[in-house]
Amino acid sequence: MSLNTEDQKIITLARSSRARVAASEGAAVRDETGRTYTAAAVALPSLRLSALRLAVAMAVSSGAHKLEGAALVSEAPHVDAGDLAVVRDLGPDAPVFLAAPDGTLRATLAP
């Protein structure tokens, strides 16, 4: 499958977020204005957040009202159902791209 440049960009940003802190996963989302928000998974003794949930939370806290796309970079073979639900709250029509750590697209979850 061929991705457009904006979709490839959020995969690249998700990879960068993951690599920057050596996290288990990285994510990026794009809002209705084209702004992007990136995050890495947080795994502290008292706080655990997936990268995708954190990226969506960052978008919401910055005023985003809709998501146009999301990307998750992870070793996991699938997107967690709870993570997908969070994306669907703001982006019921947004594609969610699951990519391997090397950026290879594994799956596109369409609405």
Contacts in CASP RR format, 6 or more apart in sequence:
PFRMAT RR
TARGET T0000
AUTHOR 0000-0000-0000
METHOD contacts of the structure
MODEL  1
MSLNTEDQKIITLARSSRARVAASEGAAVRDETGRTYTAAAVALPSLRLS
ALRLAVAMAVSSGAHKLEGAALVSEAPHVDAGDLAVVRDLGPDAPVFLAA
PDGTLRATLAP
1 105 0 8 1.000
1 108 0 8 1.000
3 11 0 8 1.000
3 97 0 8 1.000
3 105 0 8 1.000
6 30 0 8 1.000
6 34 0 8 1.000
7 69 0 8 1.000
7 71 0 8 1.000
7 95 0 8 1.000
7 97 0 8 1.000
9 36 0 8 1.000
10 28 0 8 1.000
10 29 0 8 1.000
10 30 0 8 1.000
10 36 0 8 1.000
10 69 0 8 1.000
10 70 0 8 1.000
10 71 0 8 1.000
10 97 0 8 1.000
11 28 0 8 1.000
11 71 0 8 1.000
11 73 0 8 1.000
11 97 0 8 1.000
11 99 0 8 1.000
11 103 0 8 1.000
11 105 0 8 1.000
12 103 0 8 1.000
13 28 0 8 1.000
13 36 0 8 1.000
13 38 0 8 1.000
13 71 0 8 1.000
14 26 0 8 1.000
14 27 0 8 1.000
14 28 0 8 1.000
14 38 0 8 1.000
14 51 0 8 1.000
14 71 0 8 1.000
14 72 0 8 1.000
14 73 0 8 1.000
14 99 0 8 1.000
15 26 0 8 1.000
15 73 0 8 1.000
15 99 0 8 1.000
15 101 0 8 1.000
15 103 0 8 1.000
16 38 0 8 1.000
17 23 0 8 1.000
17 26 0 8 1.000
17 27 0 8 1.000
17 28 0 8 1.000
17 38 0 8 1.000
17 39 0 8 1.000
17 40 0 8 1.000
17 51 0 8 1.000
17 73 0 8 1.000
18 24 0 8 1.000
18 25 0 8 1.000
18 26 0 8 1.000
18 40 0 8 1.000
18 41 0 8 1.000
18 51 0 8 1.000
18 73 0 8 1.000
18 74 0 8 1.000
18 101 0 8 1.000
20 40 0 8 1.000
21 40 0 8 1.000
23 40 0 8 1.000
23 41 0 8 1.000
23 42 0 8 1.000
23 43 0 8 1.000
23 51 0 8 1.000
24 41 0 8 1.000
24 43 0 8 1.000
24 74 0 8 1.000
24 75 0 8 1.000
25 40 0 8 1.000
25 41 0 8 1.000
25 50 0 8 1.000
25 51 0 8 1.000
25 52 0 8 1.000
25 72 0 8 1.000
25 73 0 8 1.000
25 74 0 8 1.000
25 75 0 8 1.000
25 76 0 8 1.000
26 38 0 8 1.000
26 39 0 8 1.000
26 40 0 8 1.000
26 41 0 8 1.000
26 51 0 8 1.000
26 52 0 8 1.000
26 55 0 8 1.000
26 72 0 8 1.000
26 73 0 8 1.000
26 74 0 8 1.000
27 38 0 8 1.000
27 39 0 8 1.000
27 40 0 8 1.000
27 50 0 8 1.000
27 51 0 8 1.000
27 52 0 8 1.000
27 54 0 8 1.000
27 55 0 8 1.000
27 70 0 8 1.000
27 71 0 8 1.000
27 72 0 8 1.000
27 73 0 8 1.000
28 36 0 8 1.000
28 37 0 8 1.000
28 38 0 8 1.000
28 39 0 8 1.000
28 55 0 8 1.000
28 70 0 8 1.000
28 71 0 8 1.000
29 36 0 8 1.000
29 37 0 8 1.000
29 52 0 8 1.000
29 55 0 8 1.000
29 56 0 8 1.000
29 59 0 8 1.000
29 64 0 8 1.000
29 67 0 8 1.000
29 69 0 8 1.000
29 70 0 8 1.000
29 71 0 8 1.000
29 87 0 8 1.000
30 36 0 8 1.000
30 67 0 8 1.000
30 68 0 8 1.000
30 69 0 8 1.000
30 70 0 8 1.000
31 37 0 8 1.000
31 59 0 8 1.000
31 64 0 8 1.000
31 65 0 8 1.000
31 66 0 8 1.000
31 67 0 8 1.000
31 68 0 8 1.000
32 64 0 8 1.000
32 65 0 8 1.000
32 66 0 8 1.000
32 67 0 8 1.000
32 68 0 8 1.000
33 64 0 8 1.000
34 68 0 8 1.000
35 59 0 8 1.000
35 62 0 8 1.000
35 64 0 8 1.000
37 55 0 8 1.000
37 56 0 8 1.000
37 58 0 8 1.000
37 59 0 8 1.000
37 62 0 8 1.000
37 64 0 8 1.000
38 55 0 8 1.000
38 58 0 8 1.000
39 49 0 8 1.000
39 51 0 8 1.000
39 52 0 8 1.000
39 54 0 8 1.000
39 55 0 8 1.000
39 58 0 8 1.000
40 51 0 8 1.000
40 54 0 8 1.000
41 49 0 8 1.000
41 50 0 8 1.000
41 51 0 8 1.000
41 54 0 8 1.000
42 48 0 8 1.000
42 49 0 8 1.000
42 54 0 8 1.000
49 57 0 8 1.000
50 80 0 8 1.000
50 83 0 8 1.000
51 72 0 8 1.000
51 73 0 8 1.000
51 74 0 8 1.000
52 70 0 8 1.000
52 72 0 8 1.000
52 79 0 8 1.000
52 80 0 8 1.000
52 83 0 8 1.000
52 86 0 8 1.000
52 87 0 8 1.000
53 82 0 8 1.000
53 83 0 8 1.000
53 86 0 8 1.000
55 70 0 8 1.000
56 67 0 8 1.000
56 70 0 8 1.000
56 86 0 8 1.000
56 87 0 8 1.000
56 89 0 8 1.000
56 90 0 8 1.000
59 67 0 8 1.000
59 90 0 8 1.000
60 90 0 8 1.000
64 90 0 8 1.000
65 90 0 8 1.000
66 90 0 8 1.000
66 91 0 8 1.000
67 87 0 8 1.000
67 90 0 8 1.000
67 91 0 8 1.000
67 94 0 8 1.000
68 91 0 8 1.000
68 94 0 8 1.000
69 87 0 8 1.000
69 91 0 8 1.000
69 94 0 8 1.000
69 95 0 8 1.000
69 96 0 8 1.000
69 97 0 8 1.000
70 87 0 8 1.000
70 94 0 8 1.000
70 95 0 8 1.000
70 96 0 8 1.000
70 97 0 8 1.000
71 96 0 8 1.000
71 97 0 8 1.000
71 98 0 8 1.000
71 99 0 8 1.000
72 79 0 8 1.000
72 83 0 8 1.000
72 96 0 8 1.000
72 97 0 8 1.000
72 98 0 8 1.000
72 99 0 8 1.000
73 99 0 8 1.000
73 100 0 8 1.000
73 101 0 8 1.000
73 103 0 8 1.000
74 98 0 8 1.000
74 99 0 8 1.000
74 100 0 8 1.000
74 101 0 8 1.000
75 100 0 8 1.000
75 101 0 8 1.000
76 98 0 8 1.000
77 106 0 8 1.000
78 98 0 8 1.000
78 107 0 8 1.000
79 96 0 8 1.000
79 98 0 8 1.000
79 107 0 8 1.000
79 109 0 8 1.000
84 96 0 8 1.000
84 109 0 8 1.000
87 94 0 8 1.000
87 96 0 8 1.000
88 94 0 8 1.000
88 111 0 8 1.000
92 111 0 8 1.000
93 111 0 8 1.000
94 111 0 8 1.000
95 108 0 8 1.000
95 109 0 8 1.000
95 110 0 8 1.000
95 111 0 8 1.000
96 108 0 8 1.000
96 109 0 8 1.000
97 105 0 8 1.000
97 107 0 8 1.000
97 108 0 8 1.000
97 109 0 8 1.000
98 105 0 8 1.000
98 106 0 8 1.000
98 107 0 8 1.000
98 108 0 8 1.000
98 109 0 8 1.000
99 105 0 8 1.000
99 106 0 8 1.000
100 106 0 8 1.000
END
